[in-house]
Amino acid sequence: MIKAKSPMFPMKCFFLCCLALLMGPKLTAQTVSARLLDAKTQKGIPYATVQYGAGQGVISNGEGYFSFVWQEGSPRPDSIHISSLGYGKKGFALEQLGDSLLFLEPAAIELQGVYLFDRDLEVGDIIEKMIQRLPENINNSAVKQRIFLRHSNLTHIDKLDMGFEKSSIEELDKELIDSLANSVPRRARHYTESLFDLYKDGDEFKLGIIKAAELYDKGQVASLEELGQRMEGIFKENIKRDSYLKIKSGIFSQKIQVDSILGSLEGEGAEKEKSLGKKDSISGFLDSQRFLLGELLEELYYRGESKLQLIDKTKRYEFELAGYSEMDGEGVYVVTFAPKRGNADFKGRLFINIGDFAVMRLDFGNTQRLRNFRLLGITYREERYEGSARFAKLPNGRYELRFLELTQGQFLAVDRPLKVVEKNKHVKGRRKQNELSLNLDFRMRPTEKWELVIFGQQLIDASVFSNFKEEKRAKATYMPFYDPNFWEGHNIMEPNQALRTFKIEE
């Protein structure tokens, strides 16, 4: 059993690192770990920037933990520098990390007299200049980025009652329907972690998977697959090919040909057998990561598909210049935004570079439900959509994403009758062959969280992008519990407590 990291763990890790240094060139990499805490509240400082070399740094996780690796031959960092909003930038000697806990004092930053900027600008002028400068500030040149992406998918089912009422098929009885309901996990967790190189040129991108892991309960999946196969067998044995199914729920009904369903099931089975027989079959993992990353990038504030709509529908927001701060050694305007007369859905803060009016950081959260659908026993709500994005300047003076954290929470409920009737016009007598009646009642709360960190990025020639070939057979390693050694030698964002203690009971 993998236990949660105790407060002594980082200190032990540091002593082991010191021992490794004494052993000389036999080891290729060393790792340092620590945790950032607010000196007053004793709480972890989330998503702080930890710099340990020129252009080298990591981000602390939501609980303040961080770690970094330096390779053999690279200069050994003598100190690290930590910065986070609400705290003064502070340096630590590398030896101080042996205490495992690093405390930062909250501090307000006053920049008047330090940075030169136009004090006559009103907040409306700042936003206008920010939008005007987007074409010059957003990078469109080819770039290569080293990315770590963690996707946490958590589902909590409050209630699941299939409400069996009637079935004309003997095997499709209340016991089977109840077993179907009981086999669905009430609390399911699925984590995916991947480290990859992203080759990007404009809106096009390619992925080179370096390493990936998936953590979930295979037993839950297997039990559902087994039950699904049993249901499929019952279906094939009792339903005629030339029949059609009439599915009714309240006043709504739909007709589906049985031939199309059976053909689909047989086709899926053939494809599965075919894929099992091929050793070099495409895993699909790279495509799933590509889709996930594409969906995330579309949510950046300057994209047309972004839910924020800060650029396209600026007039829906009320902006206020809250003050000034510092990021990456540069002064920034701190601008808050909120819905104007309830016409928008988000509030948050923009950190806009004083010199070039580029957005260097954006924090946001919804002020009301984004969607609230309720009709005829079906309820769907988008209840939570919040996160933070940070951007870094490249050598060409333009900006690329550096960090993104996004959490989305939903609610779905169904309380409706469901009737499935088999009919066949080729059979003498009554057309109705079989019938299944249920009264569905379930409620679930899925939550998804994405954490994306870019550890290094460099401009590349467009030919490097076009010549790069993706490896479609890349796969993720399945893990029934979290193994910190899996990522040894690689920079990642440290896992939170829930992930560190993830373990499937046998």
NORQUISUL-V290336 format. One record per residue. N is the residue number from 1. RES is the residue in one small letter. PHI is phi in degrees with one decimal (none if undefined). OMEGA is omega in whole degrees, 0 to 359 (999 if undefined). D_CENTER is the distance of its C-alpha to the mean C-alpha in Angstrom with 1 decimal. Layout:
N/RES/PHI/OMEGA/D_CENTER
N/RES/PHI/OMEGA/D_CENTER
This chain:
1/m/none/177/26.4
2/i/-86.8/182/23.9
3/k/-89.7/177/24.5
4/a/-63.1/180/22.5
5/k/-65.5/179/23.2
6/s/-81.9/179/26.4
7/p/-56.7/182/27.4
8/m/-82.7/187/29.7
9/f/-59.6/181/27.2
10/p/-58.9/180/26.3
11/m/-66.1/177/30.1
12/k/-62.2/180/30.9
13/c/-60.8/180/28.3
14/f/-66.2/179/30.1
15/f/-63.2/177/33.5
16/l/-64.6/178/32.5
17/c/-64.3/178/31.3
18/c/-62.2/178/34.7
19/l/-62.3/180/36.5
20/a/-63.8/179/34.6
21/l/-64.2/180/35.8
22/l/-67.5/182/39.4
23/m/-75.8/173/39.2
24/g/88.6/192/39.0
25/p/-78.1/181/37.6
26/k/-69.4/180/36.8
27/l/-94.4/183/33.2
28/t/-99.2/182/30.9
29/a/-155.4/176/28.3
30/q/-127.1/183/28.1
31/t/-123.1/175/25.3
32/v/-122.0/180/25.5
33/s/-129.7/177/23.4
34/a/-163.0/177/23.9
35/r/-134.3/179/22.6
36/l/-96.0/179/23.0
37/l/-129.6/172/24.7
38/d/-70.7/185/26.2
39/a/-63.3/182/30.0
40/k/-91.5/185/30.9
41/t/-92.4/183/28.3
42/q/65.2/179/27.4
43/k/-95.5/179/23.7
44/g/-64.3/179/21.0
45/i/-98.6/186/20.1
46/p/-80.1/168/16.4
47/y/54.8/174/15.0
48/a/-83.4/179/18.6
49/t/-91.1/180/19.6
50/v/-117.2/180/21.7
51/q/-99.0/178/24.0
52/y/-125.1/177/26.2
53/g/179.3/180/27.8
54/a/-62.9/180/28.3
55/g/71.5/181/25.1
56/q/-120.5/180/23.4
57/g/-173.2/178/21.0
58/v/-134.6/178/17.8
59/i/-119.2/176/15.7
60/s/-69.6/180/16.2
61/n/-81.5/184/13.5
62/g/-64.4/179/13.5
63/e/-106.3/178/16.7
64/g/94.4/179/18.4
65/y/-75.4/173/18.5
66/f/-150.9/173/18.5
67/s/-151.9/175/20.2
68/f/-147.9/184/21.4
69/v/-124.2/168/23.5
70/w/-123.0/187/26.5
71/q/-84.3/176/28.2
72/e/-59.7/181/31.9
73/g/97.0/177/33.9
74/s/-81.8/178/31.7
75/p/-58.5/179/33.3
76/r/-73.6/181/32.7
77/p/-66.8/177/31.2
78/d/-84.1/182/33.7
79/s/-152.6/175/31.5
80/i/-125.8/179/28.1
81/h/-125.3/185/27.4
82/i/-117.9/177/24.9
83/s/-135.5/178/24.1
84/s/-157.7/181/22.2
85/l/-59.1/181/23.1
86/g/90.2/179/25.9
87/y/-134.5/176/27.1
88/g/-71.2/177/29.5
89/k/-63.0/186/28.6
90/k/-137.2/178/29.9
91/g/-103.4/177/30.9
92/f/-130.4/171/31.2
93/a/-68.9/183/33.4
94/l/-58.1/181/31.6
95/e/-65.0/180/34.0
96/q/-67.9/180/32.7
97/l/-71.0/177/29.4
98/g/-66.2/177/31.6
99/d/-77.8/176/31.6
100/s/70.0/180/27.8
101/l/-113.6/180/27.5
102/l/-114.7/184/27.7
103/f/-104.9/176/28.6
104/l/-116.5/179/28.2
105/e/-90.1/175/30.6
106/p/-60.2/182/29.4
107/a/-155.7/174/31.2
108/a/-84.1/182/31.6
109/i/-108.9/177/31.9
110/e/-105.7/185/34.8
111/l/-109.1/179/35.0
112/q/-58.1/181/38.1
113/g/86.7/179/40.6
114/v/-97.9/179/38.1
115/y/-112.6/177/36.5
116/l/-91.3/177/38.5
117/f/-153.0/184/37.1
118/d/-78.4/182/38.7
119/r/-73.9/181/39.3
120/d/-81.4/182/40.6
121/l/-71.3/172/37.3
122/e/-85.3/183/36.2
123/v/-62.5/177/32.6
124/g/-63.5/178/33.1
125/d/-66.6/180/34.3
126/i/-63.9/179/31.3
127/i/-64.9/180/28.9
128/e/-62.9/179/31.2
129/k/-66.7/177/31.4
130/m/-59.6/180/27.6
131/i/-70.4/180/27.4
132/q/-62.1/184/30.5
133/r/-87.1/181/29.2
134/l/-53.6/181/25.9
135/p/-59.0/179/27.6
136/e/-86.3/186/28.8
137/n/-92.1/181/25.8
138/i/-85.0/183/22.9
139/n/-74.4/174/23.1
140/n/-120.7/179/24.0
141/s/-77.9/179/25.6
142/a/-64.8/183/24.4
143/v/-145.6/174/22.2
144/k/-115.8/183/20.8
145/q/-129.4/172/17.7
146/r/-93.8/189/16.6
147/i/-123.3/169/12.8
148/f/-114.2/183/10.8
149/l/-127.4/176/7.1
150/r/-117.1/179/5.7
151/h/-121.0/179/3.7
152/s/-110.8/181/6.0
153/n/-119.6/185/7.9
154/l/-119.5/181/11.1
155/t/-125.8/178/14.1
156/h/-121.8/179/17.3
157/i/-97.2/180/20.4
158/d/-74.5/183/23.1
159/k/-155.4/176/25.8
160/l/-147.8/180/26.5
161/d/-127.0/181/30.1
162/m/-74.9/175/31.2
163/g/60.3/180/34.6
164/f/-60.4/179/36.9
165/e/-123.3/186/40.1
166/k/-159.1/174/41.8
167/s/-152.3/177/41.7
168/s/-90.2/177/44.6
169/i/-95.9/188/43.0
170/e/-58.7/183/44.2
171/e/-69.9/182/41.3
172/l/-89.0/187/38.8
173/d/-102.1/182/39.8
174/k/-61.9/180/38.4
175/e/-61.5/180/37.8
176/l/-68.4/180/35.5
177/i/-63.2/178/33.6
178/d/-65.6/179/33.2
179/s/-66.2/175/32.0
180/l/-63.0/180/29.3
181/a/-66.3/183/28.2
182/n/-71.8/182/28.4
183/s/-77.4/179/26.5
184/v/-75.1/183/23.3
185/p/-64.8/179/21.4
186/r/-73.5/175/21.3
187/r/-131.3/181/18.4
188/a/-119.9/178/15.9
189/r/-128.6/178/13.1
190/h/-139.7/180/11.2
191/y/-114.4/173/9.3
192/t/-128.3/176/8.7
193/e/-123.0/179/9.5
194/s/-142.5/175/11.0
195/l/-117.8/184/13.4
196/f/-152.7/171/14.9
197/d/-95.3/178/17.2
198/l/-106.3/175/16.5
199/y/-103.6/187/19.7
200/k/-129.7/176/19.6
201/d/-139.2/185/22.7
202/g/67.4/180/22.4
203/d/-91.3/180/20.0
204/e/-94.1/177/20.3
205/f/-150.0/177/18.3
206/k/-132.2/183/18.6
207/l/-118.8/171/16.7
208/g/-119.9/183/18.5
209/i/-68.9/177/16.7
210/i/-95.2/182/18.3
211/k/-162.3/181/16.9
212/a/-154.2/179/14.2
213/a/-140.6/174/14.1
214/e/-128.1/179/13.2
215/l/-124.2/177/14.2
216/y/-165.2/182/15.4
217/d/-93.4/179/18.9
218/k/-65.5/180/20.9
219/g/-63.5/178/23.7
220/q/-63.2/180/22.0
221/v/-65.0/182/21.3
222/a/-62.7/181/24.8
223/s/-66.0/178/26.5
224/l/-68.4/179/24.9
225/e/-64.1/179/25.9
226/e/-62.9/179/29.4
227/l/-66.1/178/29.9
228/g/-62.5/178/28.7
229/q/-64.5/178/31.3
230/r/-65.1/178/33.9
231/m/-62.7/180/33.3
232/e/-62.7/179/33.6
233/g/-62.9/178/36.9
234/i/-61.7/181/38.3
235/f/-61.4/182/37.4
236/k/-65.9/183/39.1
237/e/-75.2/189/42.2
238/n/-111.2/183/42.8
239/i/-107.5/181/41.8
240/k/-79.6/184/44.1
241/r/-62.3/184/42.8
242/d/-89.5/175/44.7
243/s/-84.6/169/43.5
244/y/-135.4/181/40.9
245/l/-103.4/174/38.6
246/k/-108.0/183/38.8
247/i/-101.4/183/35.7
248/k/-120.8/174/36.5
249/s/-139.6/185/34.6
250/g/67.7/181/36.9
251/i/-86.4/183/38.5
252/f/-98.0/177/36.0
253/s/-148.5/179/36.8
254/q/-145.9/181/35.8
255/k/-108.3/181/37.7
256/i/-130.8/178/36.2
257/q/-72.7/179/38.4
258/v/-66.6/180/38.3
259/d/-54.0/182/39.0
260/s/-66.5/180/35.7
261/i/-70.1/180/33.8
262/l/-62.5/178/35.8
263/g/-62.7/178/35.6
264/s/-65.5/180/31.8
265/l/-63.6/180/31.8
266/e/-67.4/179/34.3
267/g/-64.6/179/32.5
268/e/-64.1/180/29.2
269/g/-64.3/179/31.4
270/a/-65.1/179/33.1
271/e/-63.4/180/30.0
272/k/-64.7/179/28.7
273/e/-64.5/180/32.1
274/k/-64.3/181/32.1
275/s/-68.6/179/28.8
276/l/-67.4/181/29.9
277/g/-82.2/181/33.1
278/k/-103.1/181/31.4
279/k/-73.6/184/30.4
280/d/-103.7/181/28.7
281/s/-69.3/178/26.6
282/i/-73.1/186/23.3
283/s/-77.9/183/20.5
284/g/89.1/182/18.0
285/f/-65.9/181/15.1
286/l/-61.3/180/15.3
287/d/-65.1/179/15.4
288/s/-66.7/178/12.3
289/q/-68.3/177/10.4
290/r/-61.0/180/12.5
291/f/-62.1/181/11.7
292/l/-60.5/181/7.9
293/l/-65.8/179/8.8
294/g/-60.6/178/11.6
295/e/-64.1/180/9.9
296/l/-66.9/182/8.0
297/l/-64.7/178/11.4
298/e/-68.8/181/13.2
299/e/-89.2/177/12.0
300/l/-62.7/193/13.7
301/y/-56.8/185/16.8
302/y/-92.4/179/19.4
303/r/-85.8/183/18.2
304/g/-65.5/182/20.2
305/e/-87.1/183/17.4
306/s/-62.8/177/15.7
307/k/-66.1/183/16.0
308/l/-65.0/181/17.5
309/q/54.8/180/20.5
310/l/-68.8/184/21.8
311/i/-89.1/184/23.7
312/d/-71.5/185/25.0
313/k/-129.7/182/26.0
314/t/-59.6/185/26.8
315/k/-66.4/178/29.8
316/r/-78.9/185/27.8
317/y/-114.0/173/26.8
318/e/-102.2/181/29.1
319/f/-106.2/178/28.7
320/e/-142.8/177/30.3
321/l/-79.4/185/30.9
322/a/-87.3/181/30.1
323/g/152.7/184/31.3
324/y/-135.3/178/30.6
325/s/-151.0/182/28.5
326/e/-136.5/175/27.7
327/m/-141.2/179/24.8
328/d/50.4/177/25.3
329/g/78.1/181/29.0
330/e/-124.0/178/29.2
331/g/-74.2/180/30.1
332/v/-136.1/167/27.9
333/y/-77.4/174/28.6
334/v/-103.1/185/26.6
335/v/-117.8/176/26.4
336/t/-92.6/176/25.2
337/f/-138.5/181/24.6
338/a/-152.1/181/25.0
339/p/-62.1/176/25.9
340/k/-94.3/180/29.5
341/r/54.1/175/31.4
342/g/71.3/183/28.4
343/n/-86.2/179/27.7
344/a/-131.8/188/24.0
345/d/-113.7/189/21.0
346/f/-129.9/168/19.6
347/k/-132.7/180/21.0
348/g/169.9/182/20.0
349/r/-136.4/173/21.3
350/l/-110.3/175/21.8
351/f/-115.5/191/23.1
352/i/-109.8/181/25.3
353/n/-57.1/182/27.3
354/i/-65.5/185/31.0
355/g/-81.6/187/32.3
356/d/-115.2/177/30.3
357/f/61.9/175/28.4
358/a/-85.0/174/25.0
359/v/-75.8/180/21.9
360/m/-100.4/177/20.8
361/r/-156.5/178/18.4
362/l/-142.6/174/17.1
363/d/-113.9/184/16.2
364/f/-150.9/176/15.9
365/g/-162.2/182/15.8
366/n/-75.0/180/17.4
367/t/-99.7/179/21.1
368/q/-153.9/179/21.5
369/r/-62.6/182/20.1
370/l/-75.2/174/18.7
371/r/-137.4/181/20.2
372/n/-144.0/185/22.8
373/f/-106.4/177/24.5
374/r/-148.1/182/27.3
375/l/-161.1/172/30.0
376/l/51.0/175/32.2
377/g/85.7/179/30.4
378/i/-115.1/179/26.8
379/t/-124.1/176/24.5
380/y/-138.7/179/21.0
381/r/-134.8/167/19.3
382/e/-98.8/191/16.2
383/e/-95.5/187/16.7
384/r/-140.5/177/13.9
385/y/-152.3/186/12.0
386/e/-146.0/180/11.9
387/g/175.5/182/10.6
388/s/-150.3/178/12.3
389/a/-133.2/177/12.8
390/r/-129.6/184/15.5
391/f/-130.3/182/17.7
392/a/-120.8/181/20.3
393/k/-83.8/178/23.7
394/l/-90.1/178/24.7
395/p/-58.3/179/28.4
396/n/-83.9/178/29.1
397/g/83.7/179/28.5
398/r/-103.3/190/25.4
399/y/-114.1/175/21.9
400/e/-128.7/176/18.6
401/l/-59.8/178/15.1
402/r/-117.0/182/14.9
403/f/-155.7/177/11.8
404/l/-144.7/174/9.0
405/e/-128.5/184/7.4
406/l/-141.6/178/6.5
407/t/-125.3/181/7.3
408/q/-131.4/180/9.0
409/g/-123.9/183/11.9
410/q/-132.4/174/14.6
411/f/-139.9/179/18.0
412/l/-134.0/178/20.0
413/a/-139.6/177/23.6
414/v/-133.2/176/26.4
415/d/-136.7/187/30.0
416/r/-147.8/171/32.1
417/p/-75.8/178/34.8
418/l/-139.3/179/34.2
419/k/-130.0/177/37.1
420/v/-117.2/183/37.2
421/v/-120.6/175/40.7
422/e/-90.7/177/41.9
423/k/-126.2/181/44.8
424/n/-146.4/182/47.0
425/k/-82.2/180/49.8
426/h/-92.1/181/51.5
427/v/-99.4/179/52.5
428/k/-68.7/180/55.8
429/g/88.6/182/55.8
430/r/-66.8/179/52.8
431/r/-72.6/182/49.8
432/k/-70.6/182/47.4
433/q/-100.5/183/46.7
434/n/-142.3/181/43.9
435/e/-151.6/175/41.9
436/l/-131.1/181/39.0
437/s/-121.4/179/38.4
438/l/-131.4/173/35.5
439/n/-133.8/187/34.4
440/l/-70.4/175/30.6
441/d/-149.7/178/29.3
442/f/-143.7/179/25.7
443/r/-140.0/181/23.0
444/m/-140.7/181/19.3
445/r/-129.2/176/16.4
446/p/-82.4/177/12.9
447/t/-131.4/177/10.0
448/e/-122.8/177/6.3
449/k/-135.7/178/4.2
450/w/-119.3/174/1.8
451/e/-129.4/183/5.3
452/l/-123.7/180/7.3
453/v/-126.7/176/11.1
454/i/-104.9/185/14.0
455/f/-90.1/179/16.9
456/g/-165.3/177/19.6
457/q/-148.0/181/20.5
458/q/-144.6/177/23.8
459/l/-70.8/181/25.6
460/i/-131.4/175/26.9
461/d/-73.9/181/29.6
462/a/-58.6/180/28.6
463/s/-67.8/177/30.5
464/v/-63.6/178/28.1
465/f/-64.2/184/25.2
466/s/-67.1/182/27.5
467/n/-85.4/182/28.8
468/f/-72.8/180/25.6
469/k/-111.4/179/25.2
470/e/-76.1/176/22.0
471/e/-97.6/186/22.3
472/k/-73.0/183/21.4
473/r/-89.9/179/22.3
474/a/-59.3/182/19.5
475/k/-128.4/174/18.3
476/a/-97.2/176/16.0
477/t/-81.7/178/18.1
478/y/-78.7/178/18.1
479/m/-134.2/177/18.5
480/p/-79.0/175/19.9
481/f/-151.5/183/19.3
482/y/-75.9/180/17.5
483/d/-116.4/182/19.8
484/p/-63.6/180/19.6
485/n/-71.9/182/22.1
486/f/-60.8/184/19.9
487/w/-100.0/181/18.5
488/e/-57.8/180/22.0
489/g/89.5/180/23.0
490/h/-123.8/173/19.6
491/n/-82.2/176/17.8
492/i/-140.8/169/14.3
493/m/-84.0/182/12.7
494/e/-58.8/179/14.5
495/p/-73.5/175/13.1
496/n/-83.3/184/13.7
497/q/-60.8/182/16.7
498/a/-61.8/180/15.2
499/l/-76.3/180/13.7
500/r/-60.9/183/17.0
501/t/-99.9/181/19.1
502/f/-64.7/179/17.4
503/k/-157.4/177/20.4
504/i/-89.5/178/21.6
505/e/-73.7/181/25.2
506/e/-72.5/999/27.7
